[in-house]
Amino acid sequence: APQTALAVQAVLARTWALANRKRFLVDGYNLCSDTQCQVYKDPQKANSRIKSAISSTTGKYLSSQKQPIHAVYHASNGGVMASATEAWSMAPLPYLKAQLDGPKRWKEKFILPFDEKLALQTFLDNRDGAYGTTHTRFRWITTLRAQDIKSAVKLFEENKTLPDRIRVLKRGVSGRVLSLEISSKDNQLRKVLELDEIRRVLRNLPSTLFVINQLNEGSWQFAGGGFGHGAGLSQAGAIDLAQRGWKLSEILRHYYPGTIIRTLQDLPKDP
């Protein structure tokens, strides 16, 4: 990644740490190192370029009303950013909104919302012009069999029943699936997966930005875009923008509109 993209990542990792520093106090620690904390690794193992990105942004964090923001990020958004409420059950955030991720010519190709399958399919059939298209999962296809889904969904596994139908119940503005229904023949068993639960259960899905086509009985094709929840910074997009000469502040403002870069001296004191 270009040095500017690494610096952007450093600011966001610091921002997340500041915003969540009290999250686990009841358990006696500040942050974890797994995916629910955006994944942190031993800083002693950082290479010289990463250490340089950290030092060049010393004390800087991204703020909204002087508070550290909910600085989520992911690998690739597939050309369209997700809102916070398309990823998790939470209150809307003004700086995490659904919007197309590309220059003017990319944005002029499509009109949000992608709440219908046909509109999303048309979008997924395109890739040229968006930011971050070189990511290996900018566009992807995955096939799931009834047996795969049965093994993943506890309700069907416990009842030793294969699913017969998979149906999208609701999409968000960016086209991401908010509710996914899995049912058996005659609807004897029915399970609805929502938001981030979809990828937690169906782990082979890189994102929730997809359309479904049944290939044959007991087999479904998921065709989608992006890798991760899609909200906030797209790491692939940030690399692309840095290669185009964008500055750190420009990349952060693009993915978190309305936010401001501040330093630790500006951080409100704990009561």
N, C-alpha and C positions, 0 to 999 in steps of 0.2 A: 504494500500500500504506500502511496505517496506520504511524505512527512506531514502534510497538512491533514490528511485523513486520520493519521495516528494521533495528531494533536486534538482533533475533534473528539476522537474516542476517549482520550484522556480526560477532557473536560466533562464528558458525559458520565464516565465511570466515577469521577470525583463527585459529580452532582448527585448521582444515585446514592453514593455512600453517605453524603451529607443529609439527604432527604430521608434516609432510612436508618439513621444512626441509633434511633430509639426503638426500632421495630421489634427487636428481640431482647430488650432489657429484662423482661420478666423471666427469661431463661438464662440470664447472666452473660450475654454477649451482644455485640453490636450487629454484625453481619455474618451471613453464611457464605459459602463459596460455590454453591450449586446454582441451577437455573433460576430458582425463585429470587436470587439476588443478582441475576444477570451474569454470573460466573466470574469469580476473581481467582487469580493464581498467584503463586509465590513471587513477589516483586523482585526477589533476589535472582530469579531466573530470567528476568526481562533482558532483551538484547539492547545494544547501545542505541538503536534508533527509537525504541520504545522509551528508554530512559530519557532520551533527548526530548521526546514529545511530552513526557511528564514534566520535566524541568522547565520547558519553554512555556508551559501553561500553569505554572505553580500558583496555587491559590484560586484559580479561576473556576467558577461554576455558572451554570445557566439558571436564571431566575425568572419567576413571575411574581410580582408584588414583593420583591426582595427575598422570597422564599425559594429554596432549591426546588426545581420542578420534578415531576414524575418522569425521569429521563430514560424511558424505555427505548430499546433499539433492537434490531434484528438483522438477519443476513441480507434478505432481498424482499422487496414489496411487490415485485412483479409488474411495476409500472403504475401502481395506484396505492396511495397511503390509506391506512385504516384509521378510523376514529377509535378513541379509547373504549367506547361502549360496544364496538364491534369485536373487540378482543376479550374484554373482561366485564363482569357485572360490577359496574362502578359508575360514579357520577361523571357526566361529560367534562372534558377539559378543553378550554379554548384553544390551546396550542397543539392538541392532538385531534385533528379533523381529517375526514376523508377528502382527498384531493389527488388529482392526477400528478404523477411524478415524471415530468419531462419538460422540455422547452415548449414554447408557444405552439409550434407545429404539432406536437404530440397532444397537447391539450385541446387543440381545435379538431382533432379527429373524433373525439368522443364526448358524450354528454352524460354526466352523473345525474341520477343514481343508476347503478347497474343492478337494479332490484329484480329484473327479469332475466331468465336464462339466455334468451336470444341476444340481449344487449351485452351480457357478459361474454358469451361465446364469440361475438364479433370482436370484442376487445382482446380476448385471449388468442385469437387468430392473428393478431398483430404483435410485433415486438420492436420493429425498427423505429427509432426516434425517442424512446424512453431513456431515462438514466439507469445505469447499472445493468444493461442487457447482457453483459458478459458472464454474469453469474450462472453457474451450471444448472440452477433450478429456477431461473427466471421464467421458464416454461417447462412443465413436466407432465408426464402421464404415468399413472399408477393403476394397476388392476387389482381389485380385491375380490376374493371368492367368498362364497357363503360360509365356508368352513373357517376362513380367516376371521371373518366378522363374528361368527359364533364364539370363537376362542377369545376374542377381545372384549365382548359384551357379556358381562356376568349373568344377566337375565337369561340369555339364550343358552349359555354354557350350563347353567344350573338346571334348566329344563330340557337339556339335550335336544334342542330344536334349532333347525337352520333358519336364518332369515330369508324371507321371500321378496321383500321390497325395501328399497332405500329411496327416500324422498326428501327434497329440500322443502322445509316449511316456510322459512323466512330468510331473506338476505338483507344485509346492511347497504348503506349508500355506496360503498366501494365494491359491492358484489359479494363480499365475504358471507359465508353461510353462518347465520345466527342460530338456526334450529335445524337439526337433521333427524328425521324419523326413520327408525329401523323397525320393521314389523314382520311377523310370520304370516303364513297363509291364513286367510279368514280373520286376520288381526287378533288372533288368540294371544299373541305376545306383542307388546309394543314398547319400544324404548325411544325416548327423545333425548338427544345429546345437544347441549347448548354451548355456544361461545368456545372458550379454550378447552372445555371438556371434550370437544370433538377430536382434537389432536391428541389429547391425553389418552383417550381410549383407542382411537384408530391411529396408531403410531406411525404407520407407513405414509400418512398424508403430510407432505411438507408444509402445507398451509391450509387455510379454510377458503381460499380464493379458488373455487373449482366449479365445474359442471359435471354432472353424472350422466353416463349413457350405459344402459344395460346391454351387454354383449350377447349374452344368452342366459338361460335359466341358471341362477346361482353364480353369476359373474358380472361385475360392474367395472366400467372404466371411469376413473376420475382424471379429468384433464384440467390442469390448473396453472397457477403462476405464483412465484415467490417462495421464500423459505423463512418461516417464522410467523409471528403474529401480525406483522405489517404496520404496527403503530410506531410513530416517531422515526428515528433515523434508520434508513436503509444503509447498511455498511457498504454494499455493492454500489449504491448510488453515491455515497460520500466519496468513495475511491474514484468513481467516474468524474464527479464534479471537481475533485482536487486535481485530477489529470487535465481538466479543462482550464485550470488556473484560478478556480474559485478560492477565496480566502476562508479562513476558519469561521469568522463571524457570518459570512454569507451562507455557508453550508448549514450552520446551526439555525440561522434565521429561516432558511428554506424549510427545514424539517420540523422546526418548532416556532411557527410564526407568532410574533408578539412577545417573545421572550427577550431577556437582556443578559449579557455576560457581566457578571460581577466578580468581586474578589472576596476572600474570607473576611476582610475588614468590614464588609457590608453585611455580613451574615447577622441576622437578629440574634441577640443574646438569649440563651435559655433562661426561663424564669426560675 
